């Protein structure tokens, strides 16, 4: 998993590239939680083609930490296989998902 950091408005964008699975979950969790310590985060998943249950756990932990800190956490760019996992697991009701970074930043 490659994670690069950029900005969209006042929020940090974590651009994830690769698979979000057991092998990459710990690294991704560390990176996302560190970014959340600074404020709101948008996770750009446009280059993520697979999310396992371990990956979903990382995203759930991030949204919970954001809420506890009074910050925001959202995802953008869900590819069809990842969107399907979100919908089947009910995560589309837990984690705000947007089509673009601009929409996420404005929310």
N, C-alpha and C positions, 0 to 999 in steps of 0.2 A: 504494500500500500504506500503510495506516495501522497503526501499531504502538503499542499502549498497554501500560504496565507496571503490574502489580499483584503481590500476593504470595499464596502458598499455602503455609502452614507456613513452613519455612525457605528455600523456593525462590522464585525470581522467575518470574512468569508473563508471557510476551510474548504479548499477544493480537494476532494478525495479522488484518487485515481487507482483503480485496482479492485480486488475482491475484498469485501468486508465479511470476513469469516473468522474461524477459530485462530488461524495463523496470524491474522492482522488485528484482531480485536484489542489486545492489550496496548499495542502501539497507538491505535486510533483513539482509544479511550484516554490515554495519557495526553495526547495532543488536544483533543476536544475539551477536556476538563481544564487544561492549562489556558486555553483560549477563553473559556467561559469565566475564568477568574478575572479577566479584564473587562467583561461586559457581554453584550449580545452576540450570538454566533449564528451564521447561516451556513449550513453544511451543503455544499454543492455536490450532488451525487450523479451528475451527468455522465461521468466516466466510471461509474460503479455499475457493473453488469450483474453482480451476484451479492446477495446479503443472506447470511445464515442466521440462525437463532442467536449465536454469539454476537453477531453484528447488530441485531435488533436490540439486544441487551445493552450494548454500548450506547446506542441512540436513546434508549429509554433512560439510562443513567444520566445522559447529558441533559435531557429535557427536565428531569427531576431536579438536577443541580441548578439549572437555570431558574426554575420556578422558586427554589429555596433562596436563591440569591437575588430574586427580583429582576432577573435578566430575561432575555428572550432566546429561544432556540427554535430554529425551523430548518426545513430541508427544501431544496430546489432541484429541478432537473431529474426527477425520477424516471428511469427508463422503464419500458413496459414490464420486464420480468421483476424488477424491484418494486414497482407500483403494485403489481399483483401480490407480492409477499406482504406489502404494507396493508393492502385491503383485506387479504385473507386473515392476517393476524390481528386486525383491528387497529393497527398502529396509525392508520390514516385518521382515526378519531382522537389519537393521543398527541401526535406530533404534527404541528402545522406544516403543510406542504404547499409550495407555490410553484408556478411555472417558471418564473424568472427571479433573478436576484433583486431586481428593482422592486418587484411586488413584495418580496419578503422583507426588504429593507423598509418599505413604507408601512408595513403592518405593525 
